[in-house]
Amino acid sequence: MAKPLRWLGGTKIETPPVGETGRRSLGAALRVLQEGGHLTMPVSRPMPSIGLRCHELRVGDDGRQWRLIYRVDADGILVVDLFRKTTPKTPRQAIERCKRRLRSYDQDR
């Protein structure tokens, strides 16, 4: 049985600015995770700076780079944030936003 996806903080991939190619790549990677598979570099990398079991999906689309932050829980996949990558390092604001969303989610459970 596939693990459900849980979208935190209004994160969505259905609407622009992510193009169709990027949405399809992100959707395929999320499906692998839902079915219990594991992704490795260059598609996904661990993000311990955000938290345990947190990872970053790395997708290119029309010359732009997108990052989707997710966490693998026993009962589902949490989609924490989606943003366009414009610098070599993950922006501090994105890391803090992810930590805040996860903290809020964990407190509500």
C-alpha positions in Angstrom: 0.0 0.0 0.0 1.3 3.4 -0.9 2.1 5.9 1.8 0.0 9.0 1.6 1.5 12.4 0.8 0.9 15.2 3.3 1.5 18.8 2.0 2.6 21.3 4.6 2.2 25.0 4.4 0.4 25.2 1.1 3.2 23.6 -0.9 1.9 22.6 -4.3 3.4 21.4 -7.6 0.3 21.5 -9.8 0.5 25.2 -10.6 3.2 27.3 -12.3 5.9 28.4 -12.0 7.1 24.7 -12.1 6.7 23.5 -15.7 5.2 20.3 -16.9 8.6 18.5 -17.1 9.5 19.5 -13.6 6.0 18.5 -12.2 6.3 15.1 -13.9 9.8 14.5 -12.5 8.7 15.5 -9.0 5.6 13.4 -9.2 7.6 10.3 -10.4 10.1 10.7 -7.5 7.3 11.2 -5.0 5.6 8.0 -6.3 8.8 6.0 -5.7 8.9 7.3 -2.1 5.2 6.5 -1.6 5.8 2.9 -2.7 8.6 2.5 -0.2 11.5 3.1 -2.5 14.6 5.1 -1.8 16.2 7.9 -3.9 19.9 8.8 -3.9 22.1 11.5 -5.5 21.7 13.2 -7.9 17.9 13.0 -7.5 17.7 13.3 -3.8 20.1 14.2 -1.0 19.8 14.2 2.8 19.2 17.5 4.5 20.2 17.0 8.2 20.4 20.7 8.6 16.5 20.6 8.5 15.9 17.5 10.5 16.0 13.7 10.7 14.7 11.8 7.6 14.6 15.1 5.7 15.7 15.2 2.1 15.9 17.5 -0.9 14.5 16.4 -4.4 16.6 18.0 -7.1 14.8 18.7 -10.4 15.6 20.7 -13.5 12.9 22.3 -15.6 13.3 24.6 -18.6 16.8 25.8 -17.5 15.7 26.3 -13.9 16.5 24.3 -10.8 13.8 23.3 -8.3 14.1 21.9 -4.9 11.3 20.0 -3.0 12.0 19.3 0.7 10.4 16.2 2.1 10.5 14.0 5.2 9.9 10.3 5.2 7.7 9.2 8.2 6.4 5.8 9.0 2.9 6.7 8.1 3.5 9.0 5.1 5.6 11.4 3.1 5.6 15.0 4.2 6.1 17.6 1.5 7.5 20.5 3.4 8.5 23.1 0.8 9.1 23.8 -2.9 11.3 26.6 -4.1 13.5 27.6 -7.1 17.2 27.1 -6.5 19.1 30.2 -7.6 22.3 30.0 -5.5 24.8 27.1 -4.7 23.6 26.9 -1.1 20.1 26.3 0.2 18.8 29.7 1.3 18.7 30.1 5.1 15.1 31.3 4.8 14.1 28.1 3.2 15.8 26.0 5.9 14.1 28.0 8.6 10.7 27.8 6.9 11.0 24.0 6.7 12.0 23.7 10.3 9.1 25.9 11.4 6.6 23.9 9.3 7.9 20.6 10.7 7.9 21.8 14.3 4.3 23.0 13.9 3.3 19.7 12.3 4.9 17.6 15.0 3.4 19.7 17.8 -0.1 19.3 16.3 0.2 15.5 16.2 
